Amino acid sequence: MTVRRRAAVVAAGAVVAGLAVARPALDLAVAQVERRLNPVAPPPPTPVPARARELHRELRVVDLHADSLLFGRDLLRRSSRGHLDVPRMIEGRVALQVLSMAVKTPRGLNYDANDDRSDEVRTLALAKRWPPATWRRLLPRVAYLVGRARDLEARSGGAFRIVTTRAELAAYLADHAANPATAAGLLSIEGAHALEGDPANVDVVADLGVRMISPAHFFDTAFGGSAHGVARYGLTAAGRDMVARMERRGVLLDVAHGSPRTIDDALTVATRPVIASHTGVRGIADNVRNLSDEQLAGVAATGGLVGIGFWETACGGPDAAAIARSIAYAVERIGADHVALGSDWDGAVAVPFDAARPDRLTAALLDVGLDEAAIRGVMGENALRVFSVTLPED
């Protein structure tokens, strides 16, 4: 063992010993951070109109992006913090939630320029006592978070399940029709840095049940540039290899957070539907995080989906009306069949409602003039259609 390695082991032991003493304080600190990062706006004083309530009770809501696995809350219990848990999903008619895993984020995270030299998720991993294998490597973090999702499924008594195949999705939807007090999750990775530079690790995470991957999150990766990176290049050779492997395994390509060049490259090489899981439209909120009309059209041309985000940078305002305006804009440009929800619940953003109250968005969509068929599609049926033809068969 080298001196450096021995020092690292000693330091890790000291950290673990310190954590054992400080567990209650650390758990409280994480809870306080989560409460600050993921606020929910107070509900408006006016109730949801009866027509919207009645329509919403008939919906199968699907959302394309939430980071709820990360903070370590027990998602089987209704919480007073954060945006999502299984009880709130069931209350809000959220039939299927894409649960994303962001396994490394930079310190001082911002929309303008970030590099990969810092690792805030490691701080969380230490504070929440993740296994030592996760402290310095990213692929074990994926395995750990998948394990948390599977544990949630096992403890739920049938109230929650993970879907990974078309057959599992069909079986779940049949059961959900008989018992709406159930919910499901689909697993994704936010940022291909989780693959540790090797496209072959697509097979590793696909075997774990991951069904969506984005080339980059907040910094440039070996696979593609980020909209918030330093170089902001496009798909690399490794990125193109990754996409080909993903398509062979039935893993969807997510271009959210991609640099413009990464998005353009992805739309050029993809032969299957492409997802922009949580984003906005530049025609409403013109910033680097959102998609141009040309990019909207490109995603639609693949048969894919644009998930409209719920936070102000994405949708241009602080309330459900702003989300509805962005959705209506996208529907006008590319058609209702290619628009979906991409809340970014529990993603360190402020949102106007949590998973218990998406009926407020149903009401807002009626207010902007979308018809009921379009609302059903946007609120969930479009995503279910795409998943039903892109997931592995069994």
C-alpha positions in Angstrom: 0.0 0.0 0.0 1.4 3.4 -1.0 1.9 6.2 1.5 -0.8 8.2 -0.3 -3.2 5.2 -0.3 -2.5 4.5 3.4 -3.2 8.2 4.2 -6.4 8.0 2.3 -7.5 4.9 4.2 -6.7 6.5 7.6 -8.5 9.7 6.6 -11.6 7.7 5.5 -11.6 5.8 8.8 -11.5 9.1 10.7 -14.4 10.4 8.6 -16.5 7.3 9.3 -15.7 7.6 13.0 -16.7 11.2 13.0 -19.9 10.4 11.1 -20.9 7.8 13.7 -20.7 10.4 16.4 -22.4 13.1 14.4 -25.2 11.2 12.7 -28.2 13.1 14.1 -26.6 16.4 13.4 -25.6 15.4 9.8 -29.1 14.1 9.1 -30.6 17.3 10.3 -28.1 19.3 8.2 -29.0 17.4 5.1 -32.7 17.9 5.8 -32.2 21.6 6.2 -30.2 21.8 3.0 -32.9 19.9 1.1 -35.6 22.1 2.5 -33.7 25.1 1.3 -32.9 23.7 -2.1 -36.3 22.4 -3.0 -39.0 24.9 -1.8 -42.6 24.7 -2.9 -44.5 28.0 -3.5 -47.6 28.4 -1.2 -50.8 27.4 -3.0 -52.9 30.1 -4.6 -56.0 31.1 -2.7 -58.3 30.0 -5.4 -59.3 26.3 -5.6 -58.9 24.2 -8.7 -62.1 24.5 -10.7 -64.4 21.5 -10.8 -63.9 20.8 -14.5 -60.1 20.6 -14.0 -60.5 18.4 -10.9 -62.8 16.0 -12.8 -60.5 15.8 -15.8 -57.4 15.3 -13.6 -59.0 12.3 -11.8 -59.1 10.6 -15.2 -55.4 11.2 -16.0 -52.3 9.0 -15.9 -49.7 11.7 -15.1 -46.1 10.9 -16.2 -43.2 13.2 -15.3 -39.8 12.8 -17.1 -37.4 14.0 -14.4 -37.1 14.1 -10.6 -34.0 13.8 -8.4 -35.8 12.4 -5.4 -33.6 9.4 -4.8 -30.6 11.6 -4.0 -31.3 13.1 -0.6 -32.1 9.9 1.2 -35.7 10.5 2.3 -37.9 7.5 2.7 -40.1 8.0 -0.3 -42.7 5.6 1.1 -43.5 8.2 3.8 -45.2 11.5 3.1 -42.7 14.3 3.9 -43.1 17.9 4.8 -40.0 18.7 2.7 -39.0 18.1 -0.9 -41.4 17.7 -3.8 -42.1 14.1 -4.2 -42.8 10.8 -2.4 -45.1 7.9 -3.2 -48.0 9.1 -1.1 -47.9 12.5 -2.9 -47.6 10.7 -6.3 -50.7 8.7 -5.6 -52.6 11.7 -4.4 -51.6 13.7 -7.5 -52.3 10.9 -10.0 -48.6 10.6 -10.9 -48.7 7.1 -12.3 -45.1 7.0 -13.5 -42.1 9.1 -12.4 -38.7 9.1 -14.1 -36.2 9.0 -11.1 -32.9 10.5 -12.2 -29.5 9.9 -10.6 -27.1 12.9 -10.6 -24.0 11.2 -9.2 -21.6 14.2 -9.3 -22.3 18.0 -9.3 -19.8 20.8 -9.1 -19.3 23.2 -6.2 -20.7 26.7 -7.0 -23.1 25.2 -9.6 -24.2 27.8 -12.1 -25.7 28.0 -15.6 -22.7 29.7 -17.2 -19.4 27.7 -16.7 -18.6 24.7 -14.5 -15.8 22.2 -14.5 -15.5 18.7 -13.0 -12.8 19.4 -10.3 -15.2 19.4 -7.4 -17.8 16.8 -6.2 -20.7 17.9 -4.0 -22.4 14.5 -4.2 -19.4 13.0 -2.4 -20.1 15.4 0.5 -23.7 14.1 0.5 -22.5 10.5 0.2 -20.3 10.9 3.3 -23.0 12.7 5.3 -25.6 10.1 4.5 -23.2 7.2 5.1 -23.2 5.7 1.6 -21.0 2.7 1.2 -17.2 3.4 0.9 -17.1 2.3 -2.7 -19.2 5.4 -3.6 -16.9 7.9 -1.9 -14.5 8.3 -4.9 -16.1 6.5 -7.8 -19.3 7.3 -9.7 -20.4 4.0 -11.1 -20.9 2.5 -7.6 -23.1 5.6 -6.8 -25.4 4.5 -9.6 -25.6 1.0 -8.2 -26.2 2.3 -4.7 -29.1 4.6 -5.9 -30.6 1.8 -8.0 -30.4 -0.3 -4.8 -32.4 2.4 -2.9 -35.0 2.4 -5.6 -35.3 -1.4 -5.5 -35.5 -1.3 -1.7 -38.3 1.2 -2.0 -40.1 -1.2 -4.4 -39.6 -4.2 -2.0 -40.9 -2.4 1.0 -43.9 -0.9 -0.7 -46.2 -3.9 -0.6 -47.1 -3.4 -4.2 -47.7 0.3 -4.0 -44.6 1.2 -6.0 -42.6 -0.6 -8.6 -39.8 0.0 -11.0 -40.5 -0.6 -14.7 -37.7 -1.6 -17.0 -39.4 -3.4 -20.0 -42.4 -3.0 -22.2 -44.0 -6.1 -20.5 -43.4 -4.6 -17.0 -44.9 -1.3 -18.1 -48.0 -3.0 -19.6 -48.5 -5.1 -16.5 -48.2 -2.1 -14.2 -50.6 0.0 -16.2 -53.2 -2.9 -16.1 -52.8 -3.1 -12.4 -52.9 0.7 -12.0 -56.2 0.8 -13.9 -57.7 -1.6 -11.3 -56.0 0.2 -8.4 -55.0 3.8 -8.9 -53.4 3.9 -5.5 -50.2 2.7 -7.0 -47.2 4.4 -8.6 -44.1 3.4 -10.6 -40.7 4.7 -11.4 -38.3 4.5 -14.4 -34.6 5.0 -13.7 -32.3 7.5 -15.5 -28.8 8.9 -15.2 -28.2 12.6 -15.4 -24.8 13.0 -16.9 -22.8 10.2 -18.6 -19.7 11.0 -16.4 -21.4 8.2 -14.3 -20.0 5.8 -16.9 -16.5 6.7 -15.8 -15.3 7.4 -19.3 -16.1 4.0 -20.8 -19.0 3.6 -23.2 -19.0 -0.2 -22.4 -20.5 0.7 -19.0 -23.8 1.4 -20.8 -24.2 -2.4 -20.5 -23.5 -2.3 -16.8 -26.1 0.4 -16.0 -28.6 -1.1 -18.4 -28.3 -4.4 -16.6 -29.1 -2.5 -13.4 -32.3 -1.2 -15.0 -31.3 2.3 -16.1 -33.4 3.3 -19.1 -32.4 6.9 -19.9 -29.0 8.6 -19.9 -27.9 12.2 -20.8 -24.4 12.8 -22.2 -23.7 15.7 -19.8 -25.2 17.4 -16.7 -23.5 20.6 -15.4 -20.0 20.1 -16.8 -18.5 18.7 -20.0 -17.8 15.0 -20.0 -15.9 12.4 -22.0 -19.1 11.9 -24.0 -20.4 15.4 -24.8 -20.4 19.0 -23.9 -22.7 20.6 -21.4 -24.7 23.8 -21.9 -23.1 24.9 -18.6 -19.6 23.6 -19.2 -16.3 25.3 -20.2 -15.6 24.0 -23.7 -19.2 23.1 -24.6 -18.2 20.8 -27.4 -20.5 18.3 -29.1 -20.7 14.5 -28.9 -17.3 13.0 -28.8 -16.3 9.7 -30.4 -17.0 8.1 -27.1 -20.4 9.8 -27.0 -21.3 8.4 -30.4 -20.3 5.0 -29.3 -22.4 5.5 -26.1 -25.5 6.4 -28.1 -25.1 3.4 -30.4 -24.8 1.1 -27.3 -27.8 2.8 -25.7 -30.0 2.2 -28.7 -29.0 -1.5 -28.8 -30.0 -1.8 -25.2 -33.3 0.2 -25.3 -31.9 3.0 -23.2 -33.3 6.4 -24.2 -31.0 9.4 -25.1 -31.8 12.5 -23.0 -30.4 15.8 -24.3 -31.4 17.9 -21.3 -28.4 20.1 -20.2 -26.6 19.3 -23.5 -24.6 22.0 -25.2 -26.2 23.2 -28.5 -23.5 21.2 -30.4 -24.3 18.1 -28.3 -28.0 18.4 -29.0 -27.4 18.9 -32.7 -25.0 16.0 -32.9 -27.4 13.8 -30.9 -30.3 14.6 -33.2 -28.1 13.7 -36.2 -26.9 10.3 -35.0 -30.0 9.1 -33.1 -32.2 6.5 -34.9 -34.7 6.2 -32.0 -36.8 8.8 -30.2 -34.8 11.4 -28.3 -36.0 12.9 -25.0 -35.3 16.4 -23.6 -36.4 15.3 -20.1 -36.6 18.7 -18.3 -36.2 21.9 -20.3 -37.9 25.0 -21.6 -38.4 26.9 -24.8 -36.4 29.9 -25.9 -39.5 31.4 -27.4 -40.7 32.0 -23.8 -37.6 32.1 -21.7 -34.5 32.8 -23.9 -31.5 31.3 -22.1 -28.9 28.6 -22.6 -30.9 26.0 -20.6 -33.8 26.0 -23.1 -34.4 24.7 -26.6 -34.7 26.8 -29.8 -37.6 26.2 -32.2 -35.2 24.3 -34.4 -34.2 22.0 -31.6 -37.9 21.4 -30.7 -38.6 20.4 -34.2 -35.5 18.1 -34.2 -36.6 16.3 -31.1 -40.1 15.9 -32.6 -38.7 14.6 -35.8 -37.2 11.6 -34.0 -40.6 10.8 -32.5 -39.3 12.0 -29.1 -40.6 14.2 -26.3 -39.8 17.6 -24.9 -40.5 17.7 -21.1 -41.3 21.2 -20.0 -39.8 22.2 -16.6 -41.6 23.7 -13.7 -39.0 26.1 -12.4 -38.8 29.8 -13.5 -35.6 29.6 -15.7 -37.3 26.8 -17.7 -40.8 28.1 -18.0 -40.4 31.9 -17.6 -42.5 32.4 -14.5 -43.1 31.2 -11.0 -46.6 29.7 -11.3 -48.6 27.0 -13.1 -49.8 29.6 -15.6 -46.2 30.0 -16.8 -45.7 26.3 -17.2 -48.9 26.1 -19.2 -47.8 29.0 -21.5 -44.5 27.2 -22.3 -46.4 23.9 -22.9 -48.8 25.7 -25.2 -45.9 27.3 -27.1 -44.3 23.9 -27.7 -47.6 22.4 -28.7 -48.1 25.1 -31.3 -44.6 24.6 -32.7 -44.3 20.8 -32.8 -47.7 19.3 -32.0 -49.3 18.0 -28.8 -47.9 14.5 -29.3 -44.3 15.5 -28.6 -44.8 17.6 -25.4 -44.6 16.2 -21.9 -43.9 17.1 -18.3 -40.3 17.6 -17.0 -40.8 19.0 -13.5 -37.3 18.7 -12.0 -38.9 17.9 -8.7 -36.3 17.7 -6.0 -33.7 19.1 -8.4 -32.6 22.1 -6.3 -35.2 24.3 -7.9 -38.3 26.2 -6.6 -41.6 24.9 -8.1 -45.2 26.2 -7.8 -46.6 22.8 -6.7 -45.4 19.4 -5.6 -46.3 15.9 -6.8 -49.6 16.0 -4.9 -51.0 19.0 -6.9 -50.4 18.7 -10.6 -54.1 19.3 -10.9 -53.1 22.9 -10.8 -51.4 22.5 -14.1 -54.4 20.7 -15.6 -56.4 23.7 -14.7 -53.8 26.1 -16.2 -53.7 24.1 -19.4 -57.5 24.4 -19.8 -57.1 28.1 -19.2 -54.6 28.5 -22.1 -57.0 26.7 -24.4 -55.6 23.2 -24.8 -58.3 20.7 -25.5 -58.8 17.6 -23.3 -57.1 15.2 -25.8 -54.0 17.4 -25.9 -54.0 17.7 -22.1 -54.2 13.9 -21.6 -51.3 13.5 -24.0 -49.1 16.2 -22.4 -49.9 15.1 -18.8 -48.8 11.5 -19.4 -50.1 9.6 -22.4 -47.4 10.8 -24.8 -44.7 9.5 -22.4 -46.4 6.2 -22.0 -46.7 5.8 -25.8 -43.0 6.5 -26.3 -41.9 4.2 -23.4 -44.2 1.4 -24.7 -42.3 1.3 -28.0 -38.7 2.1 -26.8 -38.2 0.0 -23.7 -36.7 -3.4 -24.1 -39.4 -6.0 -24.9 -38.7 -8.1 -21.8 
